[in-house]
Amino acid sequence: MSYRTILLEIADHVATITINRPEALNSFTREMLEDFAAVWKALGENDDVHCCVLRAAPGRAFSTGADVKAAQQPGGAVVDLANIWHCEDPGKYLGPKSQNFWKPVIAAVHGMAAGGAFYWLNESDIVICSDDATFFDPHVTYGMTSALEPIGMTYKMPLQDVLRMVLLGNDERVSAETAMRIGIVSEVVPLNQLWSRAAELAAIVAAKPPAATAGSVKAIWQSLDLPRSVAMTQGLKYCQIGNPVGIPQVDRAALMADKAKKFTLR
C-alpha cells in the first residue's frame, strides 16, 4: 500500500513507520488518521512482521498533535465537534491498541512531543527518547479542555505528574531526564543514536516467538480495563491458548540448556 503522510519499511520481521510531515512539525491531519488506521490493519495481518518501530521525520518535533492550520480548512478538522452524536476521538485511529494491533510497538521520540502526540506514546509498549526530547500538553493554554490524552497517560505516569503537565500547559516542558523518572520513557539516548537504538531493541524483540510476544502484549493491555481477579482469570486463558502455539516457534529445551549468560544490564 502507499501512504500519504507516513513512510513504511519492512525488513527482518520489523516494520518501521515514520511520521512524515516535518514541514508541519509532524502534526496529524485527517489523512494521517486514515493512513494509520490502514497501516495498523495491514501490519496486523502480515505474519512476517513481529515488531514495529514508530518514529518521526527529523526536525524540531516528533509530533505536535493535531495540525491546527489544516483544521481551519474546509473538511480539514480531525474532530467534528459540531456533530455531537458522531464525534470520534482521533486517537481511535492513531493508536495501535485502539486498532487491535497487538504486535510490540517501540516508539522513538525526538524533539517536541506535545498534546496529541501522546496518542501514540500512550499505546506504545516501549518508549525511548533522545536527550533533546521535551513533552508537554498545550491544550489549556489555548482554552481547550484536555481529557483524552491525559487520561491515557494516567496508565503510565503518576497522576500528579499528569495533572501538572495538563495544568501548566505551555509554561513548562518535561525534559528527557524527567520523562524517564516519571515513566513516560524507559531510556534516553543521544539524538544521533535514537533510531539505531530503536532498531536494536526491535531486532531483539522480533527474534522472539511472535505468538509469545503478541500474546503477552494483548493479555497485559486488555487486563487494564478489568478488575484484578477477572484480569488474572483472563490472563490464564491467554496462557492456555498462546503457550501451546508458541512451542513450535522455539526450542525451549535448547534454550534452557544454554547456560551462557547473554544479556545486557540496564
FENZIGI-V564615 format. One record per helix or strand of 2 or more residues. SS is the DSSP state (hx for helix, st for strand). FROM is the first residue (numbers start at 1). LEN is the number of residues. If there is no record, write none. Layout:
SS_FROM_LEN ; SS_FROM_LEN
//
This chain:
st_6_6 ; st_14_6 ; hx_22_3 ; hx_30_15 ; st_51_6 ; st_61_3 ; hx_68_4 ; hx_91_4 ; hx_97_3 ; st_104_6 ; st_111_4 ; hx_115_8 ; st_126_5 ; st_134_3 ; hx_139_4 ; hx_148_6 ; hx_159_13 ; st_174_2 ; hx_176_7 ; st_187_3 ; hx_191_16 ; hx_210_14 ; hx_228_20 ; hx_252_6
//
